[in-house]
Amino acid sequence: MSPVVVWILSVLGIVVVVLTRVRLGAKDSQGRRRSSGLVLTLHTLAGTVAVLTWFPYLLGATLLIGFVGLVAWWITGVAGLGLLMRWMPARGKHANTDDEDDWASGPGLSILAHVGLALGVVGVTYAYATGAV
């Protein structure tokens, strides 16, 4: 994998972390969060650690710093996939079927972002393991 592709995937990872926090961190009109606050916090914190360690690695820091960044990207990706669970159809007698989204109609943007992040993490892991970056 080309170092340019790794940089692009890394920058897109930042965009996913920030937009997810902005998009899902807000409360609805009844004061409820639209997703798990714990998973969102994990996603944001792991994403922050990933950014603060991965980019120094790309700029020449040690392999250990890169490894910490890579682990943080993995945690961010898994937490992001966990956030996608909010789009699973609700079941039960009193289930709320409100699937509206403020920025797009439906889960398309979230799916694109988090599946893309998960695939990007696989790509940067391959680049790290092969020494391409």
N, C-alpha and C positions, 0 to 999 in steps of 0.2 A: 504494500500500500504506500502510496506517495505521501511524503511529509505534508504536501499542500492539502491533500484530502484530510489528513489527520487534523490539521489546523482548522479547516472548514468545519469538520464534524465537532471539534471542540468549541468553536464559536457558536455553532447551532445548539450545542448542549447548554450554553449559557442562556441563550434565548428561551429554550424550553423551560429551564428552571425559573427564570424571572417571570415569564408569562404565566406559568402555572401558578406561581405564588399570587400574582395579581388577579388572575382569573378566578381561582378557587378560594382565595383568602377572604374574599368579601362575603358578607352575610346577606341572606335574602331579606325580604321585607318583614318577615316574622322573626328575625334574629337568629335563624338557624344557618349553619354552614351547609354547603351543598356537597361536601365530602368530608372524610375523616380528618379532623384537625391534627391528629397524631401522625397519620401517614403524610399529610401535607408538610408538617414540620420536619419530619424525617427527610422528605424529598428536598426541602429547601436547605436544611443544614448539610446534608450529604453533598448536595450540589455546590454549596459554598465551599466546603472543604475540597471538593474535586477541582474547582476553579483555582483555589488558592495554592494547590499543590501541583496540579497537572501542567498549568502554564509555565511555572518555573522549571519544571522538568523539560518541557519542550524548548525552553531557552537555555538549557545546559545544566540544570541541577542534577543531583545524584539519582541513581536507579531507585534507591529507597524512596525518595520523594515521588518519583514517577509511580512506584508501586502503590503508595498511599493514595495518590490521585486516582489511579485505576480502580482500586477497591472502592473509593468514594463514588466514582462514576457508576460502578456496578450497583451499589446501594441506591443511588439516585434512579437508575433505570428500573430496578425492581420495585421501588416505591412508586414510580410513575405508572408502571403497569398495575400496581395496586389501586392507584387513583382511577384508573379506567374502569374498575369494578363498579363505580357509581353508575355506569351506563347499563349495567345488567338489568334486565327486566325485573321489576318488583313483583313479588308474589304475595298472596294473602288477601284476606278480606278487606283490610284497611290500608292496602298498599297505595302509595301516592304514585300516580302515573305521569307526573309533571316532568316532561323531558325537554323543556325549553332551555335554550342556551343563549346567553347575552351576545356572544360574539359570532356565533354561527348557528345554523339550525341543525341541531343534533350533535353527535359525538365526533364528527369527522376531523375537526381540528385537533382534538385531544388524542384521537387514535393515531393520526399522522405524526404528531409530535412525540408521543411516548413509544410507539413501535419504532419510529425512526431513531429515537435516543437509544433504545435497547439494541437495535442493529448497529448503530454507531459505536456503542460500547464494545460490541463484539469485534468490530473493525479496528478500533484503537488498541484493543487487547492483542489482536494479531500483530499489529504494527509494533507494539511494545515487545512482544515475545520474540519477534524476528529481528529486532534491532533496527527497524526501518526509521524509527525516530529517536 
